């Protein structure tokens, strides 16, 4: 079974296709998307995917369909999501003779998708690209057209909106994920449940999915999480308001992730972000103690952390100051009001964050 979910934004229309063995069908999909063979294809991936054989699968599928195909492989991890790596890829595209009618394929997780998408958005003022996510985490990042790279002082501070030609999610690739990476991805699935699918959250509450459950259930999870994001992106493509809801857990999460020198996984950091943001909401009386506890229990059941590490809080606050959503006087957060209901809050104070952080840390001493 293959799921096909249409995305309609002001600037583009495309499909999110979710199913097994899609990488082996890349050539067919390129033809269906109207990509001419003479246009050429350029695959960007990372060393981990190359070692698993996924890069070779994708390249063979393209070349067998008659598409001249070049490949560039970057080291895994956030260190590759940089302007220097982007420059290296620009030169690789030039060396491969890629023109404006070429197609770049981002084959990998969120780092590859963001990096390759940014390169596609800026190379020769923009070329077409396809997101081919291979991690559960990237069911979120591959949809919606937000692409970018990090600066030493913060995540995603340089970027663009550049919608893909298609998102082709091969759930077969998920079977090769280490268990920790699967759990990281589940943080984003849980996040989507909290934002807009209480039934999805309840199903994870009743039957946690802490390891890869097989292709059929993985396809269903990816599709349900993706639908929440798509509904929001279609209403607010460029994050003028409503799309900020998708940042639940990410405001604190990005700061914690950076403070860990990316030793924490993205999903682990988002889980901690949801914990701290739930504490802020509970202190304001927005979120019931019952729903806060439900969230913590679901995160724990999926092997995700709920007690912030013993990092210097001033370091976290300094990173938070640079968040692009904030105004000069207050911080902007997404706060849960109930399972399946969140709200944008533009007047969070530094003191509220400090209090929520300390309250979250208290659990460690009580265990």
N, C-alpha and C positions, 0 to 999 in steps of 0.2 A: 504493500500500500504506500502511496506517495501523497503527501499533503501539499496543496498549492494555495497560498494565501495571497490575494492581490493587495498591493499598496498603492494608494492614490494620493499624491501630494501635489501642491501647486506647480512644482517644477518637473515632476516625473511620475511615471506609472511603471511599476514593475512587479514581478512575482517573487515571493519567498517560497521556494520549493524545498520540501523536507522529505527525505526518504533514504533508502539503502542504495549503496553502490552508485551514487550520482557522479562521483569522480570518474568512474569508468565510462560515463555517458557525456562527458564534457563536450566532446566534438559535436554530438547531436544537439546539445543545448545551444552551442554557439551558432549552429546553422539555423535553429529555430528562432534565435534572437536576431537573425539577419546579418550576422557578422560574415563578411566576405573572406574567403581564404587568403586573398592577397593582402588583407589588412595586417595580418600577423598577430601573434599572441605572446605576451610576456608574463610569466608566472613568478610572483614573489612569494617565498616561503621561508621557513627557518630550518635550522640544522636538525631539530628533533623530528620534524615531519619528513625530512629527507631520509633520516635513519630508519623511520618506520615504513618507508616505501611509498608513502602517499604522493610525494612529489613526482616520482617516476610514473605512478599510475596516471596522474593528471597529464603529464607531458606526453605519455604514449597515447592517451585518448585524443589529445589535440592533434598530434602529428599523424596518427592513423586516419583522422578525418580530413587531412590535407592542409592543416594550418601550420605555417612555419612558427616554431615555438622556441623561445629562449627562456632561461631560468636564472634567477638570482636568489641566493640563499643567505640569510642573515643569522647571526647568533640569536638564540632564544632569550626572552626576557626584556624588561622595560629599558635596559640600556640601549637596545637597538632602536627604540622609538625616539629618534633624535634627528636634528637637522643634519648632522654629519652623515648619518646613515642614509637620509633622504638624498643628500648630494651624491653619495656613492651610487644610489639607484638611478638618479638622473643620468649619470655618465654611462651606466650599464644599458639604459634604454637607448641612448645615443649610439653606443657601440653596436647595439642590435639593429640599428636602423629603424627604430619605431617612429612612425609618423602619427599625425593627429587622428587618423582613422583606425589606429591599432587598439587592442583591448588588453588591459592589464588584469590579471587574475590574482586576487589576494587569497592565498591558500594558507590558512592557519588560524590561530586564535586572535584575541582582541588586539594584541600588539601588532601582528602582521596586518590585520585588517585596517587599523587606524593609520599605520605607517604607509602601507601601499595605497590606501585610499587618498591620503594626503599627497603622495607623489602623483597619483593620477589626476588629482584636482589641480595641480600646479604645473605639471610637465606640459610644455608648449601651450600653456593657458587652459589645459584641461583635456584629458582623453577619457574614453569609456573604461569602466572597470566592473568586474564581477566579484562579489564577495563569495568565497567558498570556505565557510567556517568549518573548523575541525574540532572545536572544543565546545563544551556545554556553555561556558561563559559567553562565548561569542554569539549565542542566539540573541543576545541583547545588543552587543556592539556592532554587529554586522548589518543591523536594520536602522534605517533612518537618515543615513548620509552624513553623520558627524564623523569627521576624520581629523587627524592631527598628530602632533608630536609633542614631546615634553621639552621643557627647559630645565636646567639644573635647579631652578628655584621652584618648580612646580609642574604638575601634570597637565597636559593638554592646553598649555598656554599659547600655542601656535596651532591654528587649524582652520578648517573650512567646512562648509556644507557641500557635499558632492554625492548625489544619489547614485547608487549602483545601477547597472544595467539589469542585474538580477541578483538574488541571493540563492545559492545552491548549497543546501545543508545536507551533507552526506553523513547520516547517523552511523554508518558502518565505522567511520573513523573514531567515533566515541568509544568503541570497544577497546582501543589501544591506550586510552587515557589512564594514567595512574589514578588510584582511588582519591588521592588528595585533590587532583585537578577536577575530578567529577564533583567532589564536595564543594570546591570553589564555585563551580558552575551552578550548583543548587542554590547558592546564596542569591543569585540573580533570579532564579525561578521563584524562590520564596518572596523576594522583593516584589515581583510582579503580582503574586497573590495578595500581598498586603496592599498594593496600590489599587488593584482593580478586579480581582477574581477571588472572592472569599471562598468559593467552592473549591478552587484549586488549592488554596491554603488548607482548607479542612481535609482534603484528600491526603495532603502531605503530613498533616497532623495525625491522621488515622493510620496511614501506611507510609512511613518515611522511606525515602529512596536515597540511601546514603552511598550506594555503589551502582555502577552501570546495570540497568535492569533488563537489558536486551533491546534490540532494535525497535520493536513495536512500541513498547512503553516509552522509550526514549523519544521516538517521533511524536508521540502524544504530548509529552512534557514540553518539548521544544515548541510545538505548535501552540499550546495553550499560553506559554509565556510570551511567545512572539505576538500573539493576538492582542494582548494587553498593550504592548508597546506600539503596535501598528495603529490601534485606535487613537492613541494619543498623538503620534507623529502625523497622522493624516489631518488632525485638527490644528496642529501647531508645528509646522515643519522646522522652523528656525529658532525654536526655544524663546519665543517672545513672552510666553506666560505658561500655558498648560503643560508644555513639554518638560518644564522644570520638575514636574511630579516624578519623572523617571530618575531624578537624582536622590531619591530616598536612600539613605545609607552612604551616599557618596561624598557628602560634604566633609564629614568627619573621616569617612573611609579613605579618601584620597590623602588626607593629611597623615593618617596613621600609616598608610602604605608607604608614603615617602619617608616618614620618620624611621621606618624599619629598613631603609635602604633597599626596599623591595624584597626583603626576606619574607614578609608576609605575602600570601597570595592575594590577588585582587578580591576574590570572593570572601576570604577571611577578613580582609579589611572592611569590606562592605557590611559583613555581619556585625562587626564591632561598631561600625557607624550607625547601623539600625538600632543597636542596643543603646548607644548614647542618645540618639535622637528620640527614641522611645522614652527615655528617662526625662528628657526636656518636655516632651508632650505630656507625660504623666504628671510632672510637677506643675504644669499649667492647668491641669484638670481636663485636658483634651482627650486623653487616652485612659481607659479604665485599667485598674490593676489587673483585672482578669485578662484583658487582651494583651497587655504588656507581658504577662507571664506566659500566655499562649505563644507569643512570638519567641520568647527566650527558649521555651521548651522545644519548639520546632527547629530553631537554629541548633540547639544542642543535639537533638536527635539526628541531625545530619552531619555531626562531627565538626561543627563550626564554633569558633570561640565567641564567648559572650562577656568575658572579663578583659578589659583593655590591658595591654602589657605595661610594664613599669617604665614607660618612656617619660622623659622630662616634659611636663605639661606645657611649659613655655615654648618648647620646640613645636609642639602640635599647634598651639595658638598662633605662633608666628607664621606657620604654613597656611592656617585658616585665613589669616588676614589677606592673603593674596587671592582667595577664591573670587572668580570673576562675577559671581552672582551678587556679591555683597555691595551695599551702598557705603558711603563714607561714615555713616553714623551707626548703622546696624548691620547684622548679618542675616542672610537669607538662608533658611533651611526648609526642607520638606519634612513635615511632622505627621506621624500617623494619628488619626482620630478614632479609628476602629479597624479591624481586619477588613480590608477591601475598600478603605476610605482614607485618603491622605489629603493634606492641604499645604499650600505654600505659605510660609510665615516669614515676613520681611522685617520683623523687629526683635529677633533673638539677640540677647546681649551676651557679652563675653562672660559675665558672671553666671548666666544660666548654663553655658557650656562647661565652665569650671565645676559648677555644682553637679551637673549630670555626669561628668567624667569621674569625679570623686565618688559619687554614689555607685557608679558602675564598678569602680575599683574595690569598693567595700566588700563585695561578694567574695573576693579572693581571701580576705582575712577571716571570713566567717566559715570557710570550707575546711 
